[in-house]
Amino acid sequence: MAKVLLGVCGGIAAYKTPELARLLRKAGHEVDVVLTEAAAKLVAPAALAAVTGRPVRSSMWEGVESGRMDHIDLAASAERVIVAPATADFLARAAAGRASDLLSACLLVTRAPLLLAPAMNTCMWEHPFTRRNVAALSALPNVRWVGPEAGELACGWEGPGRMADPATIVAALERMSKRDLEGRSLLVTAGPTREPLDPVRYLGNRSSGRMGQALAEAAARRGAKVTLVRGPVDLPPPGSGVKLVEVTTTEEMRREVLARWRKVNAVVMAAAVADWRAAHVAPQKLKRTGETTTLELRANPDILAELGRRRGDARRPLLVGFCVETADLAEAARAKLAAKRCDLLVANLAQEALGLPTARVEIHRPGKKPLGPFEGPKADVAENILDVVAPLL
């Protein structure tokens, strides 16, 4: 199984971590534990050492006389990282990229999938600063979340903030280790497209590309060979195992998709392409000449519908479409599922997805009830979508 680095922060939920470590060992994982200074006051290092069979570390200064660099060695060897409980203070430090203790330094070194299990008071979890930190961490390609759960908290409050049960955390880790797309190939589109009006302006939309990129990266982790055709976005390059093709306009995306779609097992059209383009692109910047102006627009090709037509009755490759609406989501999704001849249609409301690190989606299927809703950080929702896609390939 995997080498797991378990980070424990100074929340009262730290008392659950010996059980978490025990379940990880039972599942066959090798577990190294790093405690923050506060965590060491709440859970006995000896208990965790006994459960894992390995030394527990908490200081940057341990072993320096012998030349050891624990923050490098532990993080570089870890294949999975869990932080449970992840306190508000830890999330703030992690989001800021600080390396003020051994655990936070390890996070700057590792490139392994990182599972965060938050635990804190409800007001702390809902505070704008914490929401900002969660959003910043959610934008990282290797970050996943489990919890927090709602219920009675140690402080006596009721609400979200309770750390997920150890068994739930282990189950979330196992999902991160899936290889159910081994030997499969996927073509994924992501982001917006931009249609120029003049050398300065363009028609576009608020798509961030996060969902499409999360799908591509998750599929690669699950063993697939992935090509990501991505519009102009403010995102880092995708993780290892994903071939990136960058485009700007809808026609450019269409050309790249049509060159590849017959060679893959599934096409996942997560991009929010521009439906319209300027009938005439001005060679110079358009000047303001009055209070109103008129733009003549022409319809762009519908790439998803074209794939459905070209595929015909072959039903291969699997065709997964996306739609975003502002109202009447279910009705619009059913209509588009039929019109575009998709196998699956992932539907969401603009106000719950566009430009956000989180999403809430339903997955519509021909002749069946929709699945979901699936809600949470886009990296987690991407896993939910692939859980539906994988058995169909």
Contacts in CASP RR format, 6 or more apart in sequence:
PFRMAT RR
TARGET T0000
AUTHOR 0000-0000-0000
METHOD contacts of the structure
MODEL  1
MAKVLLGVCGGIAAYKTPELARLLRKAGHEVDVVLTEAAAKLVAPAALAA
VTGRPVRSSMWEGVESGRMDHIDLAASAERVIVAPATADFLARAAAGRAS
DLLSACLLVTRAPLLLAPAMNTCMWEHPFTRRNVAALSALPNVRWVGPEA
GELACGWEGPGRMADPATIVAALERMSKRDLEGRSLLVTAGPTREPLDPV
RYLGNRSSGRMGQALAEAAARRGAKVTLVRGPVDLPPPGSGVKLVEVTTT
EEMRREVLARWRKVNAVVMAAAVADWRAAHVAPQKLKRTGETTTLELRAN
PDILAELGRRRGDARRPLLVGFCVETADLAEAARAKLAAKRCDLLVANLA
QEALGLPTARVEIHRPGKKPLGPFEGPKADVAENILDVVAPLL
1 27 0 8 1.000
1 28 0 8 1.000
1 29 0 8 1.000
1 30 0 8 1.000
1 177 0 8 1.000
2 29 0 8 1.000
2 30 0 8 1.000
2 79 0 8 1.000
2 80 0 8 1.000
2 173 0 8 1.000
2 177 0 8 1.000
3 29 0 8 1.000
3 30 0 8 1.000
3 32 0 8 1.000
3 77 0 8 1.000
3 78 0 8 1.000
3 79 0 8 1.000
3 80 0 8 1.000
4 24 0 8 1.000
4 29 0 8 1.000
4 30 0 8 1.000
4 31 0 8 1.000
4 32 0 8 1.000
4 78 0 8 1.000
4 79 0 8 1.000
4 80 0 8 1.000
4 81 0 8 1.000
4 82 0 8 1.000
4 173 0 8 1.000
5 31 0 8 1.000
5 32 0 8 1.000
5 34 0 8 1.000
5 74 0 8 1.000
5 75 0 8 1.000
5 78 0 8 1.000
5 80 0 8 1.000
5 81 0 8 1.000
5 82 0 8 1.000
5 106 0 8 1.000
5 110 0 8 1.000
5 112 0 8 1.000
6 17 0 8 1.000
6 20 0 8 1.000
6 21 0 8 1.000
6 24 0 8 1.000
6 31 0 8 1.000
6 32 0 8 1.000
6 33 0 8 1.000
6 34 0 8 1.000
6 82 0 8 1.000
6 83 0 8 1.000
6 84 0 8 1.000
7 33 0 8 1.000
7 34 0 8 1.000
7 35 0 8 1.000
7 36 0 8 1.000
7 39 0 8 1.000
7 81 0 8 1.000
7 82 0 8 1.000
7 83 0 8 1.000
7 84 0 8 1.000
7 103 0 8 1.000
7 106 0 8 1.000
8 14 0 8 1.000
8 17 0 8 1.000
8 33 0 8 1.000
8 34 0 8 1.000
8 35 0 8 1.000
8 36 0 8 1.000
8 39 0 8 1.000
8 43 0 8 1.000
8 48 0 8 1.000
8 83 0 8 1.000
8 84 0 8 1.000
8 85 0 8 1.000
9 36 0 8 1.000
9 38 0 8 1.000
9 39 0 8 1.000
9 83 0 8 1.000
9 85 0 8 1.000
9 86 0 8 1.000
9 87 0 8 1.000
9 89 0 8 1.000
9 90 0 8 1.000
9 103 0 8 1.000
10 36 0 8 1.000
10 38 0 8 1.000
10 39 0 8 1.000
10 41 0 8 1.000
10 42 0 8 1.000
10 85 0 8 1.000
10 87 0 8 1.000
11 38 0 8 1.000
11 39 0 8 1.000
11 42 0 8 1.000
11 85 0 8 1.000
11 87 0 8 1.000
11 119 0 8 1.000
11 120 0 8 1.000
12 42 0 8 1.000
12 119 0 8 1.000
12 154 0 8 1.000
13 84 0 8 1.000
13 85 0 8 1.000
13 119 0 8 1.000
13 154 0 8 1.000
13 162 0 8 1.000
13 163 0 8 1.000
14 39 0 8 1.000
14 42 0 8 1.000
14 43 0 8 1.000
14 85 0 8 1.000
15 42 0 8 1.000
15 43 0 8 1.000
16 84 0 8 1.000
16 85 0 8 1.000
16 163 0 8 1.000
16 165 0 8 1.000
16 166 0 8 1.000
17 33 0 8 1.000
17 43 0 8 1.000
17 48 0 8 1.000
17 84 0 8 1.000
17 85 0 8 1.000
17 166 0 8 1.000
18 43 0 8 1.000
18 47 0 8 1.000
18 48 0 8 1.000
18 51 0 8 1.000
19 166 0 8 1.000
20 82 0 8 1.000
20 84 0 8 1.000
20 166 0 8 1.000
20 169 0 8 1.000
20 170 0 8 1.000
21 31 0 8 1.000
21 33 0 8 1.000
21 48 0 8 1.000
21 51 0 8 1.000
21 52 0 8 1.000
22 51 0 8 1.000
23 166 0 8 1.000
23 167 0 8 1.000
23 170 0 8 1.000
24 31 0 8 1.000
24 82 0 8 1.000
24 170 0 8 1.000
24 173 0 8 1.000
25 31 0 8 1.000
25 51 0 8 1.000
25 52 0 8 1.000
27 170 0 8 1.000
27 174 0 8 1.000
29 80 0 8 1.000
29 173 0 8 1.000
30 54 0 8 1.000
31 52 0 8 1.000
31 54 0 8 1.000
32 52 0 8 1.000
32 54 0 8 1.000
32 57 0 8 1.000
32 74 0 8 1.000
32 78 0 8 1.000
33 45 0 8 1.000
33 48 0 8 1.000
33 49 0 8 1.000
33 52 0 8 1.000
33 54 0 8 1.000
33 56 0 8 1.000
33 57 0 8 1.000
34 56 0 8 1.000
34 57 0 8 1.000
34 58 0 8 1.000
34 74 0 8 1.000
34 102 0 8 1.000
34 103 0 8 1.000
34 106 0 8 1.000
35 43 0 8 1.000
35 45 0 8 1.000
35 48 0 8 1.000
35 56 0 8 1.000
35 57 0 8 1.000
35 58 0 8 1.000
35 103 0 8 1.000
36 58 0 8 1.000
36 90 0 8 1.000
36 101 0 8 1.000
36 102 0 8 1.000
36 103 0 8 1.000
37 58 0 8 1.000
37 101 0 8 1.000
39 58 0 8 1.000
40 58 0 8 1.000
45 56 0 8 1.000
45 58 0 8 1.000
46 56 0 8 1.000
48 56 0 8 1.000
49 55 0 8 1.000
49 56 0 8 1.000
57 70 0 8 1.000
57 74 0 8 1.000
57 102 0 8 1.000
58 102 0 8 1.000
59 102 0 8 1.000
60 70 0 8 1.000
60 71 0 8 1.000
60 101 0 8 1.000
60 102 0 8 1.000
60 105 0 8 1.000
62 68 0 8 1.000
62 70 0 8 1.000
63 70 0 8 1.000
70 102 0 8 1.000
71 99 0 8 1.000
71 102 0 8 1.000
71 105 0 8 1.000
71 106 0 8 1.000
71 109 0 8 1.000
72 109 0 8 1.000
74 106 0 8 1.000
75 81 0 8 1.000
75 105 0 8 1.000
75 106 0 8 1.000
75 107 0 8 1.000
75 108 0 8 1.000
75 109 0 8 1.000
75 110 0 8 1.000
75 112 0 8 1.000
76 109 0 8 1.000
76 110 0 8 1.000
78 106 0 8 1.000
78 110 0 8 1.000
78 112 0 8 1.000
79 112 0 8 1.000
80 112 0 8 1.000
80 113 0 8 1.000
80 115 0 8 1.000
80 173 0 8 1.000
80 176 0 8 1.000
80 177 0 8 1.000
81 106 0 8 1.000
81 107 0 8 1.000
81 110 0 8 1.000
81 112 0 8 1.000
81 113 0 8 1.000
81 114 0 8 1.000
81 115 0 8 1.000
82 114 0 8 1.000
82 115 0 8 1.000
82 116 0 8 1.000
82 117 0 8 1.000
82 169 0 8 1.000
82 173 0 8 1.000
83 90 0 8 1.000
83 103 0 8 1.000
83 107 0 8 1.000
83 114 0 8 1.000
83 115 0 8 1.000
83 116 0 8 1.000
83 117 0 8 1.000
84 115 0 8 1.000
84 116 0 8 1.000
84 117 0 8 1.000
84 119 0 8 1.000
84 163 0 8 1.000
84 164 0 8 1.000
84 169 0 8 1.000
85 117 0 8 1.000
85 118 0 8 1.000
85 119 0 8 1.000
85 120 0 8 1.000
85 163 0 8 1.000
86 94 0 8 1.000
86 116 0 8 1.000
86 117 0 8 1.000
86 118 0 8 1.000
86 119 0 8 1.000
87 118 0 8 1.000
87 119 0 8 1.000
87 120 0 8 1.000
88 120 0 8 1.000
88 124 0 8 1.000
88 125 0 8 1.000
88 127 0 8 1.000
88 130 0 8 1.000
90 103 0 8 1.000
90 104 0 8 1.000
91 116 0 8 1.000
91 118 0 8 1.000
91 130 0 8 1.000
91 133 0 8 1.000
91 134 0 8 1.000
91 137 0 8 1.000
92 129 0 8 1.000
92 130 0 8 1.000
92 133 0 8 1.000
93 100 0 8 1.000
93 104 0 8 1.000
94 104 0 8 1.000
94 107 0 8 1.000
94 133 0 8 1.000
94 137 0 8 1.000
95 132 0 8 1.000
95 133 0 8 1.000
95 134 0 8 1.000
95 136 0 8 1.000
95 137 0 8 1.000
97 104 0 8 1.000
97 107 0 8 1.000
97 108 0 8 1.000
98 104 0 8 1.000
99 105 0 8 1.000
99 108 0 8 1.000
107 114 0 8 1.000
110 142 0 8 1.000
111 142 0 8 1.000
112 142 0 8 1.000
113 142 0 8 1.000
113 144 0 8 1.000
113 176 0 8 1.000
113 221 0 8 1.000
114 140 0 8 1.000
114 142 0 8 1.000
114 143 0 8 1.000
114 144 0 8 1.000
115 144 0 8 1.000
115 145 0 8 1.000
115 146 0 8 1.000
115 169 0 8 1.000
115 172 0 8 1.000
115 173 0 8 1.000
115 176 0 8 1.000
116 137 0 8 1.000
116 143 0 8 1.000
116 144 0 8 1.000
116 145 0 8 1.000
116 146 0 8 1.000
117 145 0 8 1.000
117 146 0 8 1.000
117 147 0 8 1.000
117 148 0 8 1.000
117 163 0 8 1.000
117 164 0 8 1.000
117 169 0 8 1.000
118 125 0 8 1.000
118 134 0 8 1.000
118 145 0 8 1.000
118 147 0 8 1.000
118 148 0 8 1.000
118 161 0 8 1.000
118 163 0 8 1.000
119 148 0 8 1.000
119 161 0 8 1.000
119 162 0 8 1.000
119 163 0 8 1.000
120 130 0 8 1.000
120 148 0 8 1.000
120 161 0 8 1.000
121 153 0 8 1.000
121 155 0 8 1.000
121 157 0 8 1.000
121 161 0 8 1.000
122 153 0 8 1.000
122 157 0 8 1.000
122 158 0 8 1.000
122 159 0 8 1.000
122 160 0 8 1.000
122 161 0 8 1.000
123 157 0 8 1.000
124 130 0 8 1.000
125 148 0 8 1.000
125 160 0 8 1.000
125 161 0 8 1.000
126 160 0 8 1.000
134 145 0 8 1.000
134 357 0 8 1.000
134 377 0 8 1.000
135 357 0 8 1.000
137 143 0 8 1.000
138 145 0 8 1.000
138 357 0 8 1.000
138 358 0 8 1.000
138 377 0 8 1.000
138 378 0 8 1.000
138 379 0 8 1.000
139 210 0 8 1.000
139 235 0 8 1.000
139 357 0 8 1.000
141 213 0 8 1.000
141 214 0 8 1.000
141 217 0 8 1.000
141 236 0 8 1.000
141 238 0 8 1.000
141 239 0 8 1.000
141 379 0 8 1.000
143 377 0 8 1.000
143 379 0 8 1.000
144 172 0 8 1.000
144 176 0 8 1.000
144 377 0 8 1.000
144 379 0 8 1.000
144 380 0 8 1.000
144 383 0 8 1.000
145 376 0 8 1.000
145 377 0 8 1.000
145 379 0 8 1.000
145 380 0 8 1.000
146 164 0 8 1.000
146 168 0 8 1.000
146 169 0 8 1.000
146 172 0 8 1.000
147 161 0 8 1.000
147 163 0 8 1.000
147 164 0 8 1.000
147 168 0 8 1.000
148 160 0 8 1.000
148 161 0 8 1.000
148 162 0 8 1.000
148 163 0 8 1.000
148 164 0 8 1.000
149 160 0 8 1.000
149 161 0 8 1.000
149 162 0 8 1.000
149 163 0 8 1.000
149 164 0 8 1.000
149 165 0 8 1.000
149 168 0 8 1.000
150 158 0 8 1.000
150 159 0 8 1.000
150 160 0 8 1.000
150 161 0 8 1.000
150 162 0 8 1.000
151 158 0 8 1.000
151 159 0 8 1.000
151 160 0 8 1.000
151 161 0 8 1.000
151 162 0 8 1.000
152 158 0 8 1.000
152 162 0 8 1.000
153 159 0 8 1.000
153 161 0 8 1.000
153 162 0 8 1.000
164 172 0 8 1.000
175 383 0 8 1.000
176 221 0 8 1.000
176 383 0 8 1.000
178 221 0 8 1.000
178 222 0 8 1.000
178 390 0 8 1.000
179 222 0 8 1.000
179 223 0 8 1.000
180 222 0 8 1.000
180 390 0 8 1.000
181 219 0 8 1.000
181 222 0 8 1.000
181 223 0 8 1.000
181 224 0 8 1.000
181 386 0 8 1.000
181 390 0 8 1.000
181 393 0 8 1.000
182 222 0 8 1.000
182 223 0 8 1.000
182 224 0 8 1.000
183 223 0 8 1.000
183 224 0 8 1.000
183 225 0 8 1.000
184 223 0 8 1.000
184 224 0 8 1.000
184 225 0 8 1.000
184 265 0 8 1.000
184 266 0 8 1.000
184 393 0 8 1.000
185 224 0 8 1.000
185 225 0 8 1.000
185 226 0 8 1.000
185 227 0 8 1.000
185 263 0 8 1.000
185 264 0 8 1.000
185 265 0 8 1.000
185 266 0 8 1.000
186 216 0 8 1.000
186 219 0 8 1.000
186 224 0 8 1.000
186 225 0 8 1.000
186 226 0 8 1.000
186 227 0 8 1.000
186 264 0 8 1.000
186 265 0 8 1.000
186 266 0 8 1.000
186 267 0 8 1.000
186 268 0 8 1.000
187 226 0 8 1.000
187 227 0 8 1.000
187 229 0 8 1.000
187 257 0 8 1.000
187 260 0 8 1.000
187 261 0 8 1.000
187 264 0 8 1.000
187 266 0 8 1.000
187 267 0 8 1.000
187 268 0 8 1.000
187 317 0 8 1.000
188 212 0 8 1.000
188 215 0 8 1.000
188 216 0 8 1.000
188 219 0 8 1.000
188 226 0 8 1.000
188 227 0 8 1.000
188 228 0 8 1.000
188 229 0 8 1.000
188 267 0 8 1.000
188 268 0 8 1.000
188 270 0 8 1.000
189 212 0 8 1.000
189 228 0 8 1.000
189 229 0 8 1.000
189 230 0 8 1.000
189 253 0 8 1.000
189 257 0 8 1.000
189 268 0 8 1.000
189 269 0 8 1.000
189 270 0 8 1.000
189 271 0 8 1.000
189 273 0 8 1.000
189 303 0 8 1.000
190 209 0 8 1.000
190 211 0 8 1.000
190 212 0 8 1.000
190 213 0 8 1.000
190 215 0 8 1.000
190 216 0 8 1.000
190 228 0 8 1.000
190 229 0 8 1.000
190 230 0 8 1.000
190 231 0 8 1.000
190 233 0 8 1.000
190 270 0 8 1.000
190 271 0 8 1.000
191 207 0 8 1.000
191 208 0 8 1.000
191 209 0 8 1.000
191 212 0 8 1.000
191 230 0 8 1.000
191 231 0 8 1.000
191 232 0 8 1.000
191 233 0 8 1.000
191 270 0 8 1.000
191 271 0 8 1.000
191 272 0 8 1.000
192 204 0 8 1.000
192 205 0 8 1.000
192 206 0 8 1.000
192 207 0 8 1.000
192 209 0 8 1.000
192 231 0 8 1.000
192 232 0 8 1.000
192 233 0 8 1.000
192 271 0 8 1.000
192 272 0 8 1.000
192 273 0 8 1.000
192 274 0 8 1.000
193 204 0 8 1.000
193 231 0 8 1.000
193 232 0 8 1.000
193 247 0 8 1.000
193 248 0 8 1.000
193 249 0 8 1.000
193 250 0 8 1.000
193 252 0 8 1.000
193 253 0 8 1.000
193 271 0 8 1.000
193 272 0 8 1.000
193 273 0 8 1.000
193 274 0 8 1.000
193 300 0 8 1.000
194 202 0 8 1.000
194 203 0 8 1.000
194 204 0 8 1.000
194 231 0 8 1.000
194 232 0 8 1.000
194 248 0 8 1.000
194 249 0 8 1.000
194 274 0 8 1.000
195 202 0 8 1.000
195 203 0 8 1.000
195 204 0 8 1.000
195 249 0 8 1.000
195 250 0 8 1.000
195 274 0 8 1.000
195 276 0 8 1.000
195 277 0 8 1.000
195 278 0 8 1.000
195 300 0 8 1.000
196 202 0 8 1.000
196 249 0 8 1.000
196 278 0 8 1.000
196 281 0 8 1.000
197 203 0 8 1.000
197 278 0 8 1.000
197 281 0 8 1.000
197 282 0 8 1.000
197 286 0 8 1.000
197 295 0 8 1.000
198 281 0 8 1.000
198 282 0 8 1.000
198 283 0 8 1.000
198 284 0 8 1.000
198 285 0 8 1.000
198 286 0 8 1.000
199 282 0 8 1.000
199 283 0 8 1.000
199 284 0 8 1.000
199 285 0 8 1.000
200 285 0 8 1.000
201 285 0 8 1.000
201 286 0 8 1.000
203 274 0 8 1.000
203 276 0 8 1.000
203 277 0 8 1.000
203 278 0 8 1.000
203 297 0 8 1.000
204 274 0 8 1.000
205 272 0 8 1.000
205 274 0 8 1.000
205 354 0 8 1.000
206 350 0 8 1.000
206 354 0 8 1.000
206 355 0 8 1.000
207 233 0 8 1.000
207 271 0 8 1.000
207 272 0 8 1.000
207 354 0 8 1.000
207 355 0 8 1.000
208 233 0 8 1.000
208 234 0 8 1.000
208 235 0 8 1.000
208 354 0 8 1.000
208 355 0 8 1.000
208 356 0 8 1.000
209 230 0 8 1.000
209 231 0 8 1.000
209 233 0 8 1.000
209 235 0 8 1.000
209 270 0 8 1.000
209 271 0 8 1.000
209 272 0 8 1.000
210 235 0 8 1.000
210 355 0 8 1.000
210 357 0 8 1.000
210 378 0 8 1.000
211 270 0 8 1.000
211 322 0 8 1.000
211 353 0 8 1.000
211 359 0 8 1.000
211 378 0 8 1.000
211 381 0 8 1.000
211 382 0 8 1.000
212 228 0 8 1.000
212 230 0 8 1.000
212 268 0 8 1.000
212 270 0 8 1.000
212 271 0 8 1.000
212 382 0 8 1.000
213 228 0 8 1.000
213 230 0 8 1.000
213 233 0 8 1.000
213 235 0 8 1.000
213 238 0 8 1.000
214 378 0 8 1.000
214 379 0 8 1.000
214 381 0 8 1.000
214 382 0 8 1.000
215 268 0 8 1.000
215 270 0 8 1.000
215 382 0 8 1.000
215 385 0 8 1.000
215 386 0 8 1.000
216 226 0 8 1.000
216 228 0 8 1.000
216 238 0 8 1.000
216 242 0 8 1.000
217 226 0 8 1.000
217 238 0 8 1.000
217 239 0 8 1.000
217 242 0 8 1.000
217 379 0 8 1.000
217 382 0 8 1.000
218 379 0 8 1.000
218 382 0 8 1.000
218 383 0 8 1.000
218 386 0 8 1.000
219 226 0 8 1.000
219 268 0 8 1.000
219 386 0 8 1.000
220 226 0 8 1.000
220 238 0 8 1.000
220 239 0 8 1.000
220 240 0 8 1.000
220 241 0 8 1.000
220 242 0 8 1.000
222 386 0 8 1.000
222 390 0 8 1.000
225 241 0 8 1.000
226 241 0 8 1.000
226 242 0 8 1.000
226 243 0 8 1.000
227 242 0 8 1.000
227 243 0 8 1.000
227 245 0 8 1.000
227 260 0 8 1.000
227 264 0 8 1.000
228 238 0 8 1.000
228 242 0 8 1.000
228 243 0 8 1.000
228 244 0 8 1.000
228 245 0 8 1.000
229 245 0 8 1.000
229 247 0 8 1.000
229 253 0 8 1.000
229 256 0 8 1.000
229 257 0 8 1.000
229 260 0 8 1.000
229 271 0 8 1.000
230 238 0 8 1.000
230 244 0 8 1.000
230 245 0 8 1.000
230 246 0 8 1.000
230 247 0 8 1.000
230 271 0 8 1.000
231 246 0 8 1.000
231 247 0 8 1.000
231 248 0 8 1.000
231 253 0 8 1.000
231 271 0 8 1.000
232 246 0 8 1.000
232 248 0 8 1.000
237 244 0 8 1.000
238 244 0 8 1.000
245 256 0 8 1.000
247 253 0 8 1.000
247 256 0 8 1.000
249 274 0 8 1.000
249 277 0 8 1.000
250 273 0 8 1.000
250 274 0 8 1.000
250 277 0 8 1.000
250 300 0 8 1.000
250 301 0 8 1.000
250 303 0 8 1.000
251 300 0 8 1.000
251 301 0 8 1.000
253 271 0 8 1.000
253 273 0 8 1.000
253 303 0 8 1.000
254 301 0 8 1.000
254 303 0 8 1.000
254 306 0 8 1.000
257 267 0 8 1.000
257 269 0 8 1.000
257 303 0 8 1.000
257 307 0 8 1.000
258 306 0 8 1.000
261 267 0 8 1.000
261 307 0 8 1.000
261 310 0 8 1.000
261 317 0 8 1.000
262 317 0 8 1.000
264 317 0 8 1.000
265 316 0 8 1.000
265 317 0 8 1.000
265 318 0 8 1.000
265 393 0 8 1.000
266 317 0 8 1.000
266 318 0 8 1.000
266 319 0 8 1.000
266 320 0 8 1.000
266 389 0 8 1.000
266 392 0 8 1.000
266 393 0 8 1.000
267 307 0 8 1.000
267 317 0 8 1.000
267 318 0 8 1.000
267 319 0 8 1.000
267 320 0 8 1.000
268 320 0 8 1.000
268 321 0 8 1.000
268 385 0 8 1.000
268 389 0 8 1.000
269 303 0 8 1.000
269 304 0 8 1.000
269 307 0 8 1.000
269 319 0 8 1.000
269 320 0 8 1.000
269 321 0 8 1.000
269 322 0 8 1.000
270 321 0 8 1.000
270 322 0 8 1.000
270 346 0 8 1.000
271 322 0 8 1.000
272 322 0 8 1.000
272 324 0 8 1.000
272 354 0 8 1.000
273 300 0 8 1.000
273 303 0 8 1.000
274 300 0 8 1.000
275 299 0 8 1.000
275 300 0 8 1.000
276 297 0 8 1.000
276 298 0 8 1.000
276 299 0 8 1.000
276 300 0 8 1.000
277 297 0 8 1.000
277 298 0 8 1.000
277 300 0 8 1.000
278 295 0 8 1.000
278 296 0 8 1.000
278 297 0 8 1.000
278 298 0 8 1.000
279 296 0 8 1.000
279 297 0 8 1.000
279 298 0 8 1.000
280 296 0 8 1.000
286 293 0 8 1.000
302 340 0 8 1.000
304 319 0 8 1.000
304 321 0 8 1.000
304 340 0 8 1.000
304 342 0 8 1.000
305 339 0 8 1.000
305 340 0 8 1.000
305 341 0 8 1.000
307 319 0 8 1.000
308 319 0 8 1.000
308 340 0 8 1.000
308 341 0 8 1.000
308 342 0 8 1.000
309 341 0 8 1.000
311 317 0 8 1.000
311 319 0 8 1.000
311 341 0 8 1.000
312 341 0 8 1.000
315 343 0 8 1.000
318 343 0 8 1.000
318 344 0 8 1.000
318 389 0 8 1.000
318 392 0 8 1.000
318 393 0 8 1.000
319 341 0 8 1.000
319 342 0 8 1.000
319 343 0 8 1.000
319 344 0 8 1.000
320 342 0 8 1.000
320 343 0 8 1.000
320 344 0 8 1.000
320 345 0 8 1.000
320 346 0 8 1.000
320 385 0 8 1.000
320 389 0 8 1.000
321 340 0 8 1.000
321 342 0 8 1.000
321 344 0 8 1.000
321 345 0 8 1.000
321 346 0 8 1.000
322 345 0 8 1.000
322 346 0 8 1.000
322 347 0 8 1.000
322 348 0 8 1.000
323 332 0 8 1.000
323 333 0 8 1.000
323 336 0 8 1.000
323 345 0 8 1.000
323 346 0 8 1.000
323 347 0 8 1.000
323 348 0 8 1.000
324 347 0 8 1.000
324 348 0 8 1.000
324 349 0 8 1.000
324 350 0 8 1.000
324 353 0 8 1.000
324 354 0 8 1.000
325 332 0 8 1.000
325 333 0 8 1.000
325 347 0 8 1.000
325 348 0 8 1.000
325 349 0 8 1.000
325 350 0 8 1.000
326 349 0 8 1.000
326 350 0 8 1.000
326 351 0 8 1.000
327 349 0 8 1.000
329 347 0 8 1.000
329 348 0 8 1.000
329 349 0 8 1.000
329 362 0 8 1.000
330 347 0 8 1.000
330 362 0 8 1.000
330 364 0 8 1.000
330 370 0 8 1.000
332 347 0 8 1.000
333 345 0 8 1.000
333 347 0 8 1.000
333 362 0 8 1.000
333 364 0 8 1.000
333 370 0 8 1.000
334 364 0 8 1.000
336 342 0 8 1.000
336 345 0 8 1.000
336 347 0 8 1.000
337 345 0 8 1.000
337 364 0 8 1.000
337 365 0 8 1.000
337 366 0 8 1.000
338 366 0 8 1.000
343 365 0 8 1.000
343 366 0 8 1.000
343 392 0 8 1.000
344 363 0 8 1.000
344 364 0 8 1.000
344 365 0 8 1.000
344 388 0 8 1.000
344 389 0 8 1.000
344 392 0 8 1.000
345 363 0 8 1.000
345 364 0 8 1.000
346 361 0 8 1.000
346 362 0 8 1.000
346 363 0 8 1.000
346 364 0 8 1.000
346 385 0 8 1.000
347 361 0 8 1.000
347 362 0 8 1.000
347 363 0 8 1.000
347 364 0 8 1.000
347 370 0 8 1.000
348 359 0 8 1.000
348 360 0 8 1.000
348 361 0 8 1.000
348 362 0 8 1.000
349 360 0 8 1.000
352 358 0 8 1.000
352 359 0 8 1.000
352 360 0 8 1.000
353 359 0 8 1.000
353 360 0 8 1.000
353 361 0 8 1.000
357 377 0 8 1.000
357 378 0 8 1.000
358 375 0 8 1.000
358 376 0 8 1.000
358 377 0 8 1.000
358 378 0 8 1.000
358 381 0 8 1.000
359 375 0 8 1.000
359 376 0 8 1.000
359 378 0 8 1.000
359 381 0 8 1.000
360 373 0 8 1.000
360 374 0 8 1.000
360 375 0 8 1.000
360 376 0 8 1.000
360 381 0 8 1.000
361 372 0 8 1.000
361 373 0 8 1.000
361 374 0 8 1.000
361 375 0 8 1.000
361 381 0 8 1.000
361 384 0 8 1.000
361 385 0 8 1.000
362 370 0 8 1.000
362 371 0 8 1.000
362 372 0 8 1.000
362 373 0 8 1.000
362 374 0 8 1.000
363 370 0 8 1.000
363 371 0 8 1.000
363 372 0 8 1.000
363 374 0 8 1.000
363 385 0 8 1.000
363 388 0 8 1.000
364 370 0 8 1.000
365 371 0 8 1.000
371 388 0 8 1.000
372 384 0 8 1.000
374 380 0 8 1.000
374 381 0 8 1.000
374 384 0 8 1.000
374 385 0 8 1.000
375 381 0 8 1.000
END
